[in-house]
Amino acid sequence: MLQLEMIDSLKSAALETEAVAAVFMYGSFTQNEADKYSDIEFYIFTNSDFDKRTWINDISPLQLFFTNEQGTEVAIFQNMVRGEFHFLPIEEVSLLKSWEGQITFSDIENMILVDKEGLLRETLESIEKLRPNRDTEANRNLVAHQLINNLLMTKNFLYRGESARAHHQMHAVQECFLKMIRLVEKSHREHWETPSRKLEQDIDREWYNRYLECTASLEEDSLIKGYRMCLKLATDLCYGLNIHNDTLDVLDQIKAN
């Protein structure tokens, strides 16, 4: 696979570059889920500054290279593979430990691409909770609160006549649905961070069809119909997950007005 050749090239370049202390790889290539359409994604820890664009271009010729709004270097290579690169001083490798309990760390051996001083392995091995427990009362209610918030925002945009804005906000509603469905089904929580990932294979067809009913086009009638289906699905999911009554009371108010 083309991406695997690029990963090998990056590893070789990192080992040969004195300014690079460690490389942490994340994403589908560490989870054994990658295919020919997958991105390559890295945290590159450095001990001195260097020309990042030239370094990445030497791995594979660049078509486009820029820093996005989150400060991540994004590369689109001439072969149309996409890459994300986070460059940080090696002193900030402990940043990874702050993710404990928030994200799923897959196979550590796959994540450690280069570790010249052993600091990357030391940090990862100090993380006790590699897989967060998503099915807790606190987490279920947090997702429900986010759902209620997004439903109310969508409703206000619809009433205001801002169809495009309502359509955009419905995506946030749908993301909450996907997490709640995964909780109800008690399976495939490894895709929690990107809940639409492999959805067609991960969830029961009945839930998939109900999710489909909550999608809409920009046409006003479609938006209204989709939003009404969102309210129905929200009710069923909240009851199915035993969400707190105060949250259900807010949902009832949204439905009533």
Secondary structure as the mmCIF struct_conf table of DSSP 4:
data_model
#
loop_
_struct_conf.conf_type_id
_struct_conf.id
_struct_conf.beg_label_comp_id
_struct_conf.beg_label_asym_id
_struct_conf.beg_label_seq_id
_struct_conf.end_label_comp_id
_struct_conf.end_label_asym_id
_struct_conf.end_label_seq_id
HELX_RH_AL_P HELX_RH_AL_P1 LEU A 2 GLU A 16
TURN_TY1_P TURN_TY1_P1 GLU A 18 ALA A 19
STRN STRN1 VAL A 20 TYR A 26
BEND BEND1 GLY A 27 GLY A 27
HELX_RH_3T_P HELX_RH_3T_P1 SER A 28 THR A 30
TURN_TY1_P TURN_TY1_P2 GLN A 31 ASN A 32
TURN_TY1_P TURN_TY1_P3 LYS A 36 TYR A 37
STRN STRN2 ILE A 40 THR A 46
BEND BEND2 ASN A 47 SER A 48
HELX_RH_AL_P HELX_RH_AL_P2 LYS A 52 ILE A 59
BEND BEND3 SER A 60 SER A 60
STRN STRN3 LEU A 62 THR A 67
TURN_TY1_P TURN_TY1_P4 GLU A 69 GLN A 70
BEND BEND4 GLY A 71 GLY A 71
STRN STRN4 GLU A 73 PHE A 77
TURN_TY1_P TURN_TY1_P5 GLN A 78 ASN A 79
BEND BEND5 MET A 80 MET A 80
STRN STRN5 ARG A 82 PRO A 89
HELX_RH_3T_P HELX_RH_3T_P2 ILE A 90 TRP A 99
TURN_TY1_P TURN_TY1_P6 GLU A 100 GLN A 102
BEND BEND6 ILE A 103 ILE A 103
HELX_RH_AL_P HELX_RH_AL_P3 ILE A 108 MET A 111
STRN STRN6 ILE A 112 ASP A 115
BEND BEND7 LYS A 116 GLY A 118
HELX_RH_AL_P HELX_RH_AL_P4 LEU A 119 GLU A 125
TURN_TY1_P TURN_TY1_P7 SER A 126 SER A 126
BEND BEND8 GLU A 128 GLU A 128
BEND BEND9 LEU A 130 ARG A 131
BEND BEND10 THR A 136 THR A 136
HELX_RH_AL_P HELX_RH_AL_P5 GLU A 137 ARG A 160
TURN_TY1_P TURN_TY1_P8 GLY A 161 GLY A 161
HELX_RH_AL_P HELX_RH_AL_P6 SER A 163 GLU A 185
TURN_TY1_P TURN_TY1_P9 LYS A 186 LYS A 186
HELX_RH_3T_P HELX_RH_3T_P3 ARG A 189 HIS A 191
BEND BEND11 TRP A 192 THR A 194
TURN_TY1_P TURN_TY1_P10 PRO A 195 LYS A 198
HELX_RH_AL_P HELX_RH_AL_P7 LEU A 199 ASP A 202
BEND BEND12 ILE A 203 ILE A 203
HELX_RH_AL_P HELX_RH_AL_P8 ARG A 205 GLU A 213
TURN_TY1_P TURN_TY1_P11 CYS A 214 CYS A 214
BEND BEND13 LEU A 218 GLU A 219
HELX_RH_AL_P HELX_RH_AL_P9 GLU A 220 GLY A 240
TURN_TY1_P TURN_TY1_P12 LEU A 241 ASN A 242
HELX_RH_AL_P HELX_RH_AL_P10 ASN A 245 ALA A 256
#
